[in-house]
Amino acid sequence: MGHSIAGFVARKEVLREGTRHLRHAVIASLEQGFGFVPATDALDDELGAGDGPHGEFWRLTAGLARLGAELSRRGPVAYVETDYFGGSGDQAAMVWEDGEVLSGPSKTRMGAINHALLHLGVEKGGADDRFDALGLGRHRHTDDWAEAALAENSHT
């Protein structure tokens, strides 16, 4: 079974304010007051990226990177990707703050996302790591996160 997600993690209010103008940006709740905006094809199309992946990433386009920088003017934001299948694969992350890259891009077998989440102030608590503490393993694919966000927002 694979795990392949791509999207932005930040405090929910940062995401809410920064994506208000975007029709295809949805926010799924995470633990500790954070949220996840899945990097769906619809969101990428809305941003008008029209280009291939950015740097170390398989999904991050220039349009999504511009959104990350824009969102970070309200607070630190991380873009995270996982691409695992059958126990092999990797993850990548980048963090922006005040419109500038703070950390990354970083691509590793393990650890890139936890390092990015540390920059956001995510607490590990009793979990194995910050990824688990936020609940980022709750859904295994970007589209599943988008569906969960739509369902969550239809109840609020």
C-alpha positions in Angstrom: 0.0 0.0 0.0 1.4 3.4 -1.0 1.5 6.8 0.7 1.5 9.7 -1.8 0.4 13.1 -0.5 1.3 16.7 -1.5 0.2 19.9 0.0 0.7 22.8 2.4 0.8 22.6 6.2 0.4 25.7 8.4 -1.7 27.1 11.2 -5.3 26.9 10.0 -5.8 30.6 10.3 -2.8 31.2 8.0 -4.3 28.8 5.4 -7.8 30.2 5.7 -6.8 33.8 5.2 -4.3 33.0 2.5 -6.5 30.8 0.3 -9.8 32.7 0.7 -9.5 33.9 -2.9 -8.9 30.4 -4.3 -11.9 28.4 -5.4 -10.1 25.0 -5.4 -8.2 25.4 -2.1 -9.7 23.3 0.6 -8.4 22.9 4.2 -8.4 19.7 6.2 -7.9 20.0 9.9 -4.8 18.6 11.5 -4.0 18.4 15.2 -2.5 21.3 17.2 -4.5 23.9 15.3 -2.8 23.1 12.0 -4.4 22.5 8.6 -3.5 20.8 5.3 -4.3 22.2 1.9 -4.0 19.4 -0.6 -2.1 20.3 -3.8 -4.7 18.9 -6.2 -4.7 19.2 -10.0 -7.6 21.6 -9.7 -5.7 23.9 -7.4 -2.6 23.8 -9.6 -4.7 24.6 -12.7 -6.4 27.5 -10.9 -3.0 28.9 -10.0 -2.1 28.8 -13.7 1.2 27.1 -13.2 1.6 25.5 -16.6 5.0 24.2 -15.8 6.7 21.0 -14.6 7.9 20.2 -11.1 10.0 22.6 -9.1 13.5 21.4 -8.0 13.5 18.2 -5.9 9.8 17.7 -6.0 7.5 15.6 -8.2 4.4 17.7 -7.7 5.4 21.3 -6.6 5.1 23.6 -9.6 6.2 27.2 -9.8 2.5 28.2 -9.2 2.3 26.2 -6.0 5.7 27.5 -4.9 4.4 31.1 -5.4 1.3 30.2 -3.3 3.6 28.9 -0.5 5.6 32.1 -0.5 2.4 34.2 -0.5 0.8 32.1 2.4 4.0 32.5 4.5 3.5 36.3 4.7 0.8 35.4 7.3 3.0 32.8 9.1 5.4 30.0 8.4 4.2 27.4 5.9 5.6 24.1 4.7 5.0 22.3 1.5 5.3 18.5 1.9 5.3 15.5 -0.4 5.5 11.8 0.2 5.9 9.1 -2.4 6.1 5.6 -0.9 5.1 2.3 -2.2 6.0 -1.1 -0.8 8.3 0.3 1.8 10.5 2.3 -0.6 10.3 5.9 -1.7 11.0 9.3 -0.4 9.7 12.5 1.0 10.4 16.2 0.3 9.7 19.4 2.1 10.2 23.2 1.9 9.4 25.9 4.4 8.7 29.6 3.7 8.5 32.4 6.2 7.8 36.1 5.4 7.7 35.3 1.7 11.2 33.7 1.7 12.5 30.2 1.7 13.4 29.3 5.3 14.4 25.7 4.8 14.7 23.3 1.9 14.1 22.1 -0.6 15.0 18.9 1.1 14.4 15.4 -0.3 15.2 12.3 1.8 14.1 8.8 2.5 12.9 9.9 5.9 13.0 13.1 8.0 12.5 15.9 5.6 8.9 16.5 6.6 9.6 16.2 10.3 12.4 18.8 10.0 10.0 21.2 8.2 7.3 20.7 10.8 9.8 21.6 13.5 10.2 25.0 11.8 6.4 25.4 12.1 6.4 24.8 15.8 4.7 21.3 15.7 5.1 19.5 19.0 5.9 15.8 18.9 4.2 15.1 22.2 3.8 11.4 22.8 3.7 10.5 19.1 6.6 8.8 17.3 7.3 12.0 15.3 5.8 15.3 14.3 4.2 13.8 11.1 2.2 11.4 13.3 1.5 14.1 15.9 -0.3 16.1 13.3 -2.2 13.1 11.9 -0.7 13.4 8.4 -0.9 9.7 8.0 -4.7 9.7 8.4 -5.1 9.7 4.5 -2.8 8.0 2.1 -3.4 10.1 -1.0 -3.8 13.8 -1.9 -7.2 13.3 -3.3 -8.4 11.6 -0.1 -7.3 14.7 1.9 -9.2 16.9 -0.5 -12.4 14.7 -0.1 -12.0 14.8 3.7 -11.6 18.6 3.7 -14.7 19.0 1.5 -16.7 16.7 3.9 -15.4 18.5 7.0 -16.2 21.9 5.5 -19.7 20.9 4.5 -20.5 20.3 8.2 -19.3 23.7 9.4 
